[in-house]
Amino acid sequence: MKKKNKRTTKKKSKEGNHDQALREQLVSLLKGGGAHVHFMDAIEGFPEAKRGAFVEGLRHTGWQLMEHVRIAQWDILEFSRDAKHVSPGFPEGYWPKTPLPPDDAAWEKSVQAFQHDLQEMIKLVKSPKIDLCAAIPHGDGQTILRQALLLADHNAYHLGQLVDLRRALGAWPES
């Protein structure tokens, strides 16, 4: 009997290590910086006068991209943790109505909300009470693992757009 218990303990311990390793990798992915700059590197220092500027060949302004990632991230987070959450209409509810922020405070509020919601998703991923692979009860097959990967993928896509936009605007600090 003792051997069986030891094997079970080892198996559970090994599975626990895999679970912890997965959580750590997801947190790293959500924070970014592995294959590209961190999201905040693309936002910090974005010139206020250029946040609403269009560039030929690029579809969105800095404000539109910032607000879009904030709204989409908020939606992914809230869907992940709140059965009563109602997503905005698609696609209109995921983009700001104007190409530039109403004022500098709106930009700062968007950036702070983005950072806050990212930390909330990281807390969700880190929580050992959350089964990353269990279907979200109010969803149709989504898991927290899937939501975290979706969020990281979406943020990375638009991060690339922000960097391209800043380069095209002459507002990217080249090294």
C-alpha positions in Angstrom: 0.0 0.0 0.0 2.8 2.5 0.8 4.2 2.1 -2.7 0.8 3.0 -4.2 0.5 6.0 -2.0 4.0 7.2 -2.9 3.3 6.8 -6.6 0.0 8.8 -6.3 1.8 11.5 -4.3 4.6 11.7 -6.9 2.0 11.8 -9.8 0.1 14.5 -8.0 3.2 16.4 -7.3 4.4 16.2 -10.9 1.0 17.3 -12.2 1.1 20.2 -9.7 4.5 21.2 -11.0 3.1 21.1 -14.6 0.1 23.2 -13.5 2.4 25.8 -11.8 4.7 25.8 -14.8 1.8 26.5 -17.1 0.5 29.3 -14.9 4.0 30.9 -14.8 4.3 30.7 -18.6 0.8 32.2 -19.1 1.7 35.1 -16.7 4.9 35.7 -18.7 3.0 35.6 -22.0 0.4 38.0 -20.6 3.0 40.4 -19.4 4.8 40.3 -22.7 8.4 41.1 -23.5 9.4 37.6 -24.5 9.3 38.0 -28.3 8.7 41.8 -28.5 8.6 44.9 -26.4 6.3 45.2 -23.4 2.9 46.8 -24.1 3.7 49.8 -21.9 6.9 50.4 -23.9 4.7 51.2 -26.9 2.3 53.4 -24.9 4.7 55.3 -22.6 6.0 58.4 -24.3 3.4 58.3 -27.1 3.3 62.0 -28.0 0.0 63.6 -26.9 -0.2 65.6 -30.2 0.1 62.4 -32.3 -2.4 60.1 -30.4 -5.2 61.0 -32.9 -3.0 61.1 -36.0 -3.6 58.8 -39.0 -0.8 57.6 -41.2 -1.2 56.6 -44.8 -1.5 52.8 -45.1 -2.4 52.3 -41.4 -6.1 52.1 -40.4 -6.1 53.3 -36.8 -4.8 56.1 -34.6 -2.9 55.5 -31.3 -6.1 56.4 -29.4 -8.2 54.0 -31.4 -5.7 51.2 -30.8 -5.3 52.0 -27.1 -9.0 52.1 -26.4 -9.7 49.0 -28.5 -7.2 46.8 -26.6 -8.6 48.2 -23.3 -12.2 47.4 -24.3 -11.4 44.0 -25.7 -9.2 43.1 -22.7 -11.9 44.2 -20.3 -14.5 42.1 -22.2 -12.3 39.0 -22.2 -11.6 39.4 -18.4 -15.2 40.1 -17.4 -16.5 37.2 -19.5 -14.0 35.0 -17.8 -15.2 35.8 -14.3 -18.8 37.1 -14.5 -21.7 35.1 -15.8 -23.8 38.3 -15.9 -21.4 40.1 -18.1 -22.8 41.4 -21.4 -20.2 42.0 -24.2 -20.4 45.2 -26.3 -21.9 45.0 -29.8 -19.4 43.8 -32.4 -17.5 45.5 -33.9 -18.8 49.0 -33.0 -18.7 48.5 -29.3 -15.0 47.6 -29.3 -13.7 50.8 -30.9 -13.8 54.4 -29.7 -16.2 56.8 -31.6 -13.5 59.3 -32.3 -9.9 59.1 -33.7 -8.5 61.1 -30.9 -9.0 61.1 -27.2 -11.2 63.9 -25.8 -8.3 65.0 -23.6 -5.1 63.8 -22.0 -7.1 62.5 -19.0 -9.0 60.1 -21.2 -5.8 58.6 -22.5 -4.4 58.2 -19.0 -7.6 56.7 -17.8 -7.5 54.2 -20.7 -3.9 53.3 -20.0 -4.6 52.8 -16.2 -7.7 50.7 -16.9 -5.6 48.5 -19.3 -2.9 47.9 -16.7 -5.5 47.2 -14.0 -7.4 44.7 -16.1 -4.2 43.0 -17.2 -3.3 42.5 -13.5 -6.7 41.1 -12.8 -6.4 38.5 -15.6 -2.9 37.6 -14.2 -4.5 37.2 -10.8 -7.1 34.9 -12.3 -4.4 32.8 -14.0 -2.3 32.6 -10.9 -5.1 31.5 -8.6 -4.8 27.8 -7.7 -8.5 27.8 -7.1 -9.1 28.2 -10.9 -8.9 25.1 -13.1 -7.4 26.6 -16.2 -8.8 23.8 -18.4 -12.3 23.6 -17.0 -15.1 25.0 -19.2 -16.4 28.3 -18.1 -19.9 27.5 -16.9 -21.6 30.4 -18.6 -19.6 29.9 -21.9 -19.8 27.5 -24.7 -16.6 25.6 -24.3 -14.2 28.5 -23.4 -11.7 27.9 -20.6 -9.6 30.4 -18.6 -6.6 28.9 -20.4 -8.2 29.8 -23.8 -9.2 33.3 -22.6 -5.7 34.0 -21.3 -4.2 32.9 -24.6 -6.8 34.9 -26.6 -6.0 38.0 -24.5 -2.2 37.6 -25.0 -2.6 37.0 -28.7 -4.9 40.0 -29.2 -2.7 42.3 -27.2 0.4 41.2 -29.1 -1.3 41.8 -32.5 -2.2 45.4 -31.6 1.1 46.0 -29.9 2.7 45.5 -33.3 0.3 48.0 -34.8 1.1 50.5 -32.1 4.9 50.1 -32.7 4.4 50.4 -36.5 2.2 53.5 -36.0 4.8 55.2 -33.7 7.6 54.4 -36.2 5.5 55.9 -39.1 4.8 59.0 -37.0 8.5 59.4 -36.2 7.7 58.9 -32.5 9.4 55.6 -31.8 12.7 55.7 -29.9 15.0 53.7 -32.1 18.0 52.2 -30.4 
